[in-house]
């Protein structure tokens, strides 16, 4: 039974979305708690039966031995129940941690989508303005009518220096 808790404790397995995984984990935690409660009810019934047997055996004098055996059984059951409860709490903590991470990721995506929508609106406005300005093409590079500058080649000739200036 403890091995199933270990398998449930790893929320990274499977291809489901974050909310589905968290719902599944919550359902599994609730199922385990129901199993623990059923076990406690069953064991309570057994303890009641043992008490009846104790009352019958009191006349025989084996009461102390039976009480010792019963105490060992009760201690074993309590240790098992405590172990299961701790495993469920650890699973719930992991589930809560993953849920917080999913919420943070959703918020980051939401912010990014809002930024992209703002950029889209700016682009749409630019396209609309381009259509109303009457020109069919938008020139993104300025036209230069200036001559390219000459470069000085480093010669130590007076005529070359005068031509450069």
N, C-alpha and C positions, 0 to 999 in steps of 0.2 A: 504494500500500500504506500510506503514511503517513496518508492521509485516513481509512482505516478505523480507525486508532488514535485519531484525533481524535473520530470519532463514538462510539467506545467510551468515551472518556474522560469523557463527560457522563452520569453516572448518574442525573440528574434526568429523563431522557426515559423515557417508557413509564409504564404504570400498575401495575407490579408492586410487591409489598411489598418492604421493605428486604432481607430475607434472600434473596429470589429474585433481586433485582438484584445482590447481592453474589456469589451463586453464578454468575450469568451472567457477571459481570465476571471472576471467577476462571477460568471456563472459557475466556473469550476471551483472557485473559492466557496461559493454558497453551497455547492453540492458536497464539498468536503466537510463543511461545517454540519450539514444535515447528516452525513454519515457518522460524524463524531457524536452528534446528539443521539442518533439511533443506537450507537454502541453504548453510550452511557445509560440509555433507557434499558437496553438489554441486560447490561451488567447490574443495574439496580434490581431488576427482576431476579437475577441469579443470586444476588446478595440476600434478597428477601427469602429465597428458597433455602439458602444456606443457614439463615437465621432459624428457620423452621426446623431444619435438620439439627441445629445446635440444641434447640429446645428438646428435641427427642433424645439426643445423645447425652444430655446433662445427667440423665438417670444412670448412664453407663460410666461416667467419670472421665471421658476422653475430651472434655471441653477445652482444656488448655492447648492440647495438640491441634485441635481443629481451629482454634482462634489463631494460632501461629500460622497455619497454612492459609487461612483466610486473609490474614494481614499481608502475607507475601503476595497473594493473588491481587489484592487491592493495590498494593504498592506498584506491582508490575503494570496494572491497567492504568494507574494514574501517570506513571512515567511515559507510557505509550501515548496517552491523550495529550500530555504536555508537549511531547515531541511533535505531534501532529499540529497542534495549535501554533507552535513556533514556526513550523514550516509554512503554514498558511499566512502568518503575519509577514514572513520574509517575502512570500509571493505577492502579497498585497503591496508591500513597500516597493518592490520592483515594478509592479504595475503602475503605481502612482508616479514613479520616476519616469517611466516611459511616457505616460500621459502628459507630464509636464514638458518633456522634450518634443512631443508631437504638437502641443499647443504653441510652443515657441517657434517651431518650424512653420506652422500654419501662419502665424503672425508675420514672419519674415517674408513668406510668399505673398501675403496680402499687401504688405508694404511695397514689394517689388511690382506687383500688378498695378497698384495705384500710380507708381512712378511711370510705368510703361503707358498707362492710359493718358497721363498728362503729356507725355512725349507724342503720343498719337494725335492728341488734340492739336498740338503745335504744328505737327506735320500736315494735318488736314487743313488748318488755317492757312498755311503757306501755299498749299496746292490751290486752295480756293482763291487766294490773293493773286496767284500767278495766272489763273484763268480769267480774272476780271481786269488785269492790267493790259490785256490786248496782245501781248507778245506770246508767241507760241513756244519760244525757247528761252530758257534762262541761262545766262552766261555766268558761269561761276569763276572764270578767270578774267582779270582785267586785260584790256588790249593795250599793248605798249607800242607807241610810235617812235620811241627814242632809239637811237643807234646804239649798238652794243659798245661798251667802253673798250678802249685799247689797253693792252697790257704792256708794261715795260719789261723788256727782255733782259735787262741788266747790262747792256753794252755801255762802255765808257766813251762814247762818241758824242760830241756836242750836238751834231746834227740830229742824232737819234733822240737825245734828250729834248731838243726843241720840238721835234715832230710829236713827241709824246705829250708835251704841254700844249 
